[in-house]
Amino acid sequence: MATVLKPPAINAPDVVTFGCRLNAYESEVMRTEAIKAGLEGAIIINTCAVTAEAERQARQTIRKKRRENPDAKIIVTGCAAQIDPAKYAAMAEVDHVLGNAEKMKADSYAALIQEAPPRLQITDIMELREAAGHLIENFEGANGQGRARAFIEVQQGCDHRCTFCIIPYGRGNSRSLPMGDIVNQTQRLVANGYNEIVLSGVDITSYGPDLPGRPKLGQMVRRLLANVPELARLRLSSIDVAEIEADDDLMELIAHEPRLMPHLHLSLQAGDDMILKRMKRRHSRAQAVEFCATVRKLRPDMAFGADLIAGFPTETDEMFDNSLKLVEDCGLAYLHVFPFSARASTPAARMPQLPMPVRKERAARLRALGDIARDAYLARFVGRSVRVIMETATLGRSEEFAPVQFAQPQRIGAILEARVSALADGKLIAAVQ
């Protein structure tokens, strides 16, 4: 689903984003850099390559934008454009294609203002060795969150090669931002009014091996919290249980640091060991279940979300049942589910494929189970007090990432104590205490 970042001025570029929160963060950087370069009136499409559907929607949006804006300069970038730039350059509606490295630089947009601008600007992403830190002091966010929270990209790329995943070829190898840069960015953002910071990346639990001293994620988080004592809330984006369980510093922080939010989103993908092996994942089903149990002993209020793929090649009914059972066995509260989408050139695309109706039906069953699990989890909060950060005037998130709805408008970015009175439509209904 696309996110449209509204331009702050009439002639500033429109940016349409597909895919993950990291893409949404980078779209803010892109818009800032394009404005800095003086690029006016352009439409920038930031694509995603995770699924064929995401690419289809991007192409559909490109054609729609051209029909609606016949004279606008249309620029396509993002993972899909990085992986297959020729596909997008061949579209009559597209004026320019930028790679994932180029999209983050003002110079790339300045070049498009020249009389003979380059049609393609693509760096070999696999050759990049350093992560570039980008500070957005006025982050608007994917959901118009204003100053509710800001994202910091602490890591980029991925060294692992899951059989279904094309993203490393769009993002490159794993690269980490130095700890000092992360601390400096956080200090500036907090000074600028942000109460919650989210550490983001492609694979943030692989943070550090490319830096001097090879720090782990937990060491970086510990230093960050120690150096920014005024930071109210710190949240982690998607993590890998195979890496985090060996990070003693991070496990200690989970147990004892109240500013580290009790919400972890796990990159699980499946609940059957044979499917996990065929995916080339690095954890087993038992490891995932044990990890959740261990963390709950350390932090009883911890909420877990997870990514799950339905209908991976060769998945039998019994294998899929193991994924269904994983929701209860891990105590998952928030699910991100999608049917398997074969990506060209990946090993999984060459495996025996399940019919698409089977994949979609299994995804629907997982989502339905996820809705039940979410509501059962949220029901625990009825009659209790929660601490909420406001994302919009009437909607906020608890420390456990539960959505909290208010009847009366509140200040965006404020942290409030609220009493939950009911659960409706997947949201907690609350009033300020």
SULBELGI-V247886 format. One line per field, one symbol per residue. ss: DSSP state (@ for helix, = for strand, . for the rest). Layout:
ss->???
This chain:
ss->..===......=.====...@@@@@@@@@@@@@@@@@..=..=====....@@@@@@@@@@@@@@@@@.....=====@@@@@.@@@@@......===...@@@.@@@@@@........==...@@@......................====.==...........@@@@...==..@@@@@@@@@@@@@....=====...@@@..........@@@@@@@@@@@.....====..=.@@@@...@@@@@@@@@...=..=======...@@@@@@@.....@@@@@@@@@@@@@@....========......@@@@@@@@@@@@@@.========.......@@@@.....@@@@@@@@@@@@@@@@@@@@@@@@.....======....====....====........==========..======.
